[in-house]
Amino acid sequence: MAALPHPRRAYSPPSPHRSAFLIALLAANTAAAQVAGELVPVTDAILQNPDPADWLMWRRTLDLWGHSPLAEIDRGNVGELRMVWTRALGPGIQEEGAPLVYDGVMYFPNPSDLV
């Protein structure tokens, strides 16, 4: 006896939500692949002479000076600084970690060895 064919359902286009989700997923994967492909590892030479915009270790440089060579903020405009974003670490967490900046990305340590 021949098997009966599976009844076909009428075609219905994907919902706008599903389409938007798939487009966002594709864009995120593409962006992640681009970022991963452009990552340059930090070397000893970079640590010896970091880019002025990078803060690669606790006090920025190996001499532990803790000074930024950037000149955009000075004594004349430091009073105009305002908080523009904040990130909660979780309930009851008191952390005083040093943020690290490399190639325009800020990394912040959290408890449990999360960065």
Buried (B, 14 or more C-beta within 10 A) or exposed (E): EEEEEEEEEEEEEEEEEEEEEEEEEEEEEEEEEEEEEEEEEBEEEBEEEBEEEBBBBEEBBEEEEEEEEEEEEEEEEEEEEEEEEEEEBEEEEEEEEEEBBBEEEEEBBEEEEEE
